């Protein structure tokens, strides 16, 4: 990897910006909720969020790194691990290996009932919608790989006259998303259905806005950008999040962990350049803030893991799955300056 300051340079909506500035912005509002992490097997010592130094001009203070003992190399992020275990990721069709049935069952216990299936929050959704404006008042919107539907509800609330199609391949998520949409009073203009993101049942030029949080990698970003472009109207917008490196010098253990599951993961600049090559013009981008990982995703997952660790205490096979989930959370605690999700908003070019 390239040497240098460690932070990639990024071009946003035609203007050069240093990603260190975006990262400082990302951690400027850390969540107020901290939960203790006590892994019974490895006795991890917890490091809190990076803390924003309000007297500084863009620097952040970090606690000492979390020491982890006895972890195994090559464990994968939850979304990638779902595919490897034959568990449908949002929008992905996979072949189930019967030998993995138990691991799949325990893993889905972790992910059942979480607010979200990946990082994100209402504020970030709103910020991306603002970048996508102007949109028609009654825009036709497609939410691809909607998961349990938290961002689907946010889209319905923030675009109060939009007609929204939300799809996911995992039927339990579709059922949960439908329930949430109905509870929000948006069932009359939001349809949630089962569909494979790689074979979407929609017409060419049907949508004003296509939305996809954290799932484009399932198809490969190039394929996703190319296929979805045909579903957009001539001035249609695309908004998606993509895992990217924020530094060019990540620790080897982190780099190997990500590469084992997502070898195409690149820098923010590389993702933005790909957007341009696939026939879009960038409208803006930003890195998801730290609290978008914690408040509605990792903190609820930690609570769920605590319950399941009590349930499966003494069951090595189940505990191995839970330890993998703990490791993912720990990597983000330790290395959130090295990687993140980039929210990209672009317009289709003719």
C-alpha positions as CSV (number, residue, x, y, z in Angstrom):
1,X,0.0,0.0,0.0
2,X,1.1,3.6,-0.6
3,X,3.0,5.4,2.0
4,X,2.2,8.9,3.2
5,X,0.1,10.6,5.8
6,X,-2.2,7.6,6.0
7,X,-5.4,9.4,5.0
8,X,-6.6,9.1,1.5
9,X,-7.5,12.3,-0.5
10,X,-11.0,12.4,-1.7
11,X,-12.9,14.4,-4.3
12,X,-16.4,15.4,-3.3
13,X,-18.8,17.0,-5.9
14,X,-15.8,18.3,-7.8
15,X,-13.9,19.8,-4.9
16,X,-10.8,18.3,-3.4
17,X,-11.0,17.5,0.3
18,X,-8.8,15.6,2.7
19,X,-10.4,12.6,4.2
20,X,-9.0,13.5,7.6
21,X,-11.4,16.4,7.6
22,X,-14.3,14.0,6.8
23,X,-13.1,11.6,9.5
24,X,-13.0,14.4,12.1
25,X,-16.5,15.4,11.1
26,X,-17.6,11.8,11.4
27,X,-16.6,11.5,15.1
28,X,-17.6,15.0,16.1
29,X,-20.9,13.8,17.7
30,X,-20.2,10.4,19.5
31,X,-23.1,8.6,20.9
32,X,-23.8,9.2,24.6
33,X,-24.4,5.5,25.3
34,X,-21.4,3.3,26.1
35,X,-21.8,-0.3,27.0
36,X,-19.1,-2.3,28.7
37,X,-17.6,-5.1,26.8
38,X,-16.6,-8.2,28.8
39,X,-15.7,-11.2,26.7
40,X,-15.7,-14.1,29.1
41,X,-13.3,-16.1,26.9
42,X,-10.7,-13.5,26.1
43,X,-11.3,-11.0,28.9
44,X,-11.0,-8.0,26.5
45,X,-10.4,-4.6,28.0
46,X,-12.7,-2.0,26.5
47,X,-11.7,1.1,24.7
48,X,-14.4,3.8,24.3
49,X,-15.1,5.8,21.2
50,X,-12.6,8.2,19.8
51,X,-13.4,11.4,21.7
52,X,-13.7,14.8,20.0
53,X,-11.4,17.5,21.4
54,X,-13.6,20.6,21.1
55,X,-10.6,22.9,21.7
56,X,-8.8,21.5,18.7
57,X,-9.1,22.5,15.0
58,X,-9.9,19.1,13.6
59,X,-7.9,16.6,15.6
60,X,-9.3,13.9,17.7
61,X,-7.9,12.2,20.9
62,X,-8.0,8.4,21.0
63,X,-7.8,6.1,24.0
64,X,-5.1,3.4,23.9
65,X,-5.9,0.5,21.6
66,X,-7.9,-2.4,22.9
67,X,-5.8,-5.5,23.6
68,X,-7.3,-8.7,22.4
69,X,-5.8,-12.1,23.1
70,X,-6.5,-15.4,21.4
71,X,-8.4,-14.1,18.4
72,X,-8.3,-16.0,15.1
73,X,-7.2,-14.4,11.9
74,X,-9.5,-14.5,8.9
75,X,-12.8,-13.9,10.6
76,X,-15.2,-11.9,8.4
77,X,-17.6,-9.0,8.7
78,X,-21.1,-10.1,9.5
79,X,-22.5,-9.3,6.0
80,X,-19.7,-11.3,4.3
81,X,-19.9,-14.1,6.8
82,X,-23.7,-14.5,6.1
83,X,-22.9,-15.3,2.5
84,X,-20.1,-17.7,3.4
85,X,-22.4,-19.6,5.8
86,X,-25.2,-19.8,3.3
87,X,-27.2,-17.1,5.0
88,X,-29.0,-14.7,2.7
89,X,-27.5,-11.3,2.9
90,X,-29.9,-8.5,2.0
91,X,-30.8,-9.3,-1.6
92,X,-28.4,-12.2,-2.1
93,X,-29.2,-15.7,-3.2
94,X,-26.8,-18.3,-1.8
95,X,-26.5,-22.1,-1.7
96,X,-26.9,-23.5,1.8
97,X,-24.3,-26.0,3.1
98,X,-26.1,-28.4,5.5
99,X,-22.9,-28.6,7.6
100,X,-23.4,-24.9,8.4
101,X,-27.0,-25.2,9.5
102,X,-26.2,-24.8,13.2
103,X,-23.9,-21.9,12.7
104,X,-26.5,-20.2,10.5
105,X,-29.2,-20.7,13.1
106,X,-27.1,-19.1,15.9
107,X,-26.0,-16.3,13.6
108,X,-29.6,-15.5,12.7
109,X,-30.5,-15.4,16.3
110,X,-27.9,-12.6,16.7
111,X,-29.5,-10.7,13.8
112,X,-33.1,-11.3,14.6
113,X,-34.8,-8.2,15.9
114,X,-32.0,-5.7,15.4
115,X,-33.1,-2.2,14.4
116,X,-30.8,-2.4,11.3
117,X,-28.7,-4.9,9.4
118,X,-25.8,-2.5,9.0
119,X,-24.5,0.9,9.9
120,X,-26.7,3.9,9.3
121,X,-29.1,6.4,10.9
122,X,-31.9,8.8,10.1
123,X,-29.7,11.8,10.0
124,X,-27.4,10.2,7.4
125,X,-30.4,9.2,5.3
126,X,-31.6,12.8,5.5
127,X,-28.2,14.1,4.5
128,X,-28.1,11.8,1.5
129,X,-31.6,12.8,0.4
130,X,-30.6,16.5,0.6
131,X,-27.7,15.7,-1.8
132,X,-30.1,14.0,-4.2
133,X,-32.4,17.0,-4.4
134,X,-34.2,18.2,-6.5
135,X,-36.5,15.1,-6.7
136,X,-40.1,15.0,-8.0
137,X,-42.6,15.5,-5.2
138,X,-44.1,12.1,-5.9
139,X,-40.8,10.4,-6.8
140,X,-40.7,6.7,-7.6
141,X,-38.1,5.2,-5.2
142,X,-36.5,1.8,-5.1
143,X,-34.9,0.6,-1.8
144,X,-32.7,-2.4,-2.7
145,X,-31.8,-4.9,0.0
146,X,-34.0,-3.1,2.5
147,X,-33.4,-5.5,5.4
148,X,-35.9,-5.0,8.3
149,X,-36.8,-1.7,6.9
150,X,-35.5,1.1,9.2
151,X,-34.2,3.2,6.3
152,X,-37.3,2.4,4.3
153,X,-39.4,4.1,7.0
154,X,-37.0,7.0,7.1
155,X,-37.3,7.4,3.3
156,X,-41.1,7.4,3.6
157,X,-41.0,10.0,6.3
158,X,-38.5,12.3,4.6
159,X,-40.1,12.0,1.2
160,X,-43.8,12.2,2.2
161,X,-45.3,11.9,-1.3
162,X,-42.9,9.4,-2.7
163,X,-44.0,6.0,-4.0
164,X,-41.5,3.4,-2.7
165,X,-40.7,-0.1,-3.7
166,X,-38.6,-1.9,-1.1
167,X,-37.1,-5.4,-1.8
168,X,-35.1,-8.0,0.0
169,X,-34.4,-11.6,-0.7
170,X,-34.8,-12.7,3.0
171,X,-38.5,-13.2,3.7
172,X,-38.3,-12.6,7.5
173,X,-36.8,-9.1,6.8
174,X,-39.5,-8.4,4.2
175,X,-42.2,-9.3,6.8
176,X,-40.5,-7.1,9.5
177,X,-40.1,-4.2,7.0
178,X,-43.8,-4.5,6.0
179,X,-44.8,-4.4,9.7
180,X,-42.7,-1.3,10.4
181,X,-44.0,0.5,7.3
182,X,-47.6,-0.2,8.3
183,X,-46.9,1.0,11.9
184,X,-45.5,4.2,10.4
185,X,-48.7,4.8,8.5
186,X,-47.0,4.5,5.1
187,X,-48.4,1.2,3.8
188,X,-50.5,2.9,1.2
189,X,-47.4,4.1,-0.8
190,X,-44.7,1.7,0.3
191,X,-44.7,-1.8,-1.1
192,X,-42.2,-4.3,0.4
193,X,-41.6,-7.5,-1.5
194,X,-39.2,-10.5,-1.9
195,X,-36.8,-10.0,-4.8
196,X,-33.2,-10.9,-5.8
197,X,-31.2,-7.8,-6.1
198,X,-29.4,-9.3,-9.1
199,X,-32.6,-10.0,-11.0
200,X,-34.9,-7.1,-10.1
201,X,-38.4,-7.3,-11.5
202,X,-38.7,-3.7,-12.6
203,X,-38.9,-1.9,-15.9
204,X,-36.2,0.2,-17.6
205,X,-36.3,3.8,-16.5
206,X,-38.9,3.2,-13.8
207,X,-37.3,5.1,-10.8
208,X,-36.3,8.7,-9.9
209,X,-34.2,7.4,-7.0
210,X,-32.5,4.1,-6.2
211,X,-31.3,3.6,-2.7
212,X,-29.0,0.8,-1.3
213,X,-27.4,0.8,2.1
214,X,-24.5,-1.6,2.6
215,X,-25.4,-4.2,0.0
216,X,-24.0,-3.2,-3.4
217,X,-20.9,-5.3,-2.7
218,X,-23.0,-8.5,-3.0
219,X,-23.1,-8.0,-6.7
220,X,-19.8,-6.3,-7.0
221,X,-19.9,-2.5,-7.1
222,X,-19.3,-2.3,-10.9
223,X,-22.1,-4.7,-11.6
224,X,-24.5,-2.9,-9.3
225,X,-23.8,0.5,-10.7
226,X,-24.1,-0.8,-14.3
227,X,-27.3,-2.8,-13.7
228,X,-29.1,-0.2,-11.6
229,X,-28.4,2.6,-14.1
230,X,-30.9,1.1,-16.5
231,X,-33.6,1.3,-13.9
232,X,-33.2,5.0,-13.5
233,X,-34.9,7.7,-15.5
234,X,-32.7,10.0,-17.5
235,X,-32.1,12.4,-14.6
236,X,-32.5,9.7,-11.9
237,X,-30.4,9.7,-8.7
238,X,-28.5,6.8,-7.0
239,X,-27.6,6.8,-3.3
240,X,-25.6,3.9,-1.8
241,X,-23.1,3.1,1.0
242,X,-19.9,1.2,0.3
243,X,-17.2,-0.1,2.7
244,X,-14.0,1.8,1.9
245,X,-10.5,2.2,3.4
246,X,-10.0,5.6,5.1
247,X,-6.3,5.1,5.5
248,X,-3.7,3.6,3.2
249,X,-1.8,1.9,6.1
250,X,-4.3,-0.3,7.9
251,X,-2.9,-2.9,10.3
252,X,-2.2,-6.3,8.7
253,X,-4.7,-8.2,10.8
254,X,-7.5,-5.8,9.8
255,X,-6.5,-5.7,6.1
256,X,-6.4,-9.5,6.0
257,X,-9.7,-9.8,7.8
258,X,-11.5,-7.6,5.2
259,X,-9.7,-9.0,2.2
260,X,-10.7,-12.5,3.2
261,X,-14.4,-11.5,2.7
262,X,-14.3,-8.4,0.4
263,X,-11.1,-8.4,-1.7
264,X,-12.5,-5.7,-4.0
265,X,-12.7,-3.2,-1.1
266,X,-10.8,-0.1,-2.1
267,X,-10.3,3.5,-1.2
268,X,-12.9,6.2,-1.2
269,X,-11.4,7.8,-4.3
270,X,-11.5,4.5,-6.1
271,X,-15.2,4.1,-5.4
272,X,-15.9,7.6,-6.6
273,X,-13.9,7.1,-9.7
274,X,-15.9,3.9,-10.4
275,X,-19.1,5.9,-10.1
276,X,-17.9,8.2,-12.8
277,X,-16.8,5.4,-15.1
278,X,-20.2,3.7,-14.8
279,X,-22.1,6.7,-16.2
280,X,-22.9,8.8,-13.2
281,X,-22.0,12.3,-12.1
282,X,-21.1,12.7,-8.4
283,X,-23.4,15.0,-6.4
284,X,-21.7,14.4,-3.1
285,X,-20.4,11.9,-0.6
286,X,-19.6,11.6,3.1
287,X,-18.4,9.1,5.6
288,X,-21.0,7.6,8.0
289,X,-20.4,9.0,11.5
290,X,-19.3,6.7,14.3
291,X,-22.6,6.9,16.1
292,X,-24.3,5.5,12.9
293,X,-22.4,2.3,13.6
294,X,-23.2,2.1,17.3
295,X,-26.6,3.4,18.2
296,X,-28.8,1.3,16.0
297,X,-26.4,-1.5,15.0
298,X,-23.5,-2.5,17.2
299,X,-24.9,-1.5,20.6
300,X,-28.1,-3.5,20.0
301,X,-26.0,-6.3,18.7
302,X,-23.8,-6.3,21.9
303,X,-27.0,-6.5,24.0
304,X,-28.2,-9.4,22.0
305,X,-24.8,-11.1,22.2
306,X,-24.8,-10.8,26.0
307,X,-28.2,-12.6,26.1
308,X,-27.1,-15.4,23.7
309,X,-23.8,-15.9,25.5
310,X,-25.8,-16.8,28.6
311,X,-28.0,-19.1,26.6
312,X,-25.1,-20.9,24.9
313,X,-22.6,-20.9,27.7
314,X,-20.7,-24.3,27.4
315,X,-21.7,-24.8,23.7
316,X,-18.4,-24.4,21.8
317,X,-20.0,-24.3,18.3
318,X,-22.5,-21.6,19.2
319,X,-20.0,-19.6,21.2
320,X,-17.6,-19.6,18.2
321,X,-20.3,-17.8,16.2
322,X,-20.9,-15.3,18.9
323,X,-17.1,-14.7,19.3
324,X,-16.9,-13.9,15.6
325,X,-19.6,-11.2,16.1
326,X,-17.7,-9.8,19.1
327,X,-14.6,-9.7,17.0
328,X,-16.2,-7.6,14.3
329,X,-17.4,-5.1,16.9
330,X,-14.0,-5.0,18.5
331,X,-12.2,-4.3,15.2
332,X,-14.4,-1.3,14.6
333,X,-13.7,-0.1,18.1
334,X,-10.0,-0.4,17.5
335,X,-9.7,0.6,13.9
336,X,-12.6,2.9,13.0
337,X,-10.0,5.4,11.7
338,X,-9.0,2.9,9.1
339,X,-12.3,2.0,7.4
340,X,-15.9,3.0,7.2
341,X,-18.9,3.3,5.0
342,X,-18.9,6.0,2.3
343,X,-22.4,7.4,1.4
344,X,-22.4,8.3,-2.3
345,X,-25.1,10.2,-4.1
346,X,-24.9,10.5,-7.9
347,X,-27.0,11.4,-10.9
348,X,-27.3,9.3,-14.0
349,X,-25.7,10.9,-17.0
350,X,-27.3,10.5,-20.4
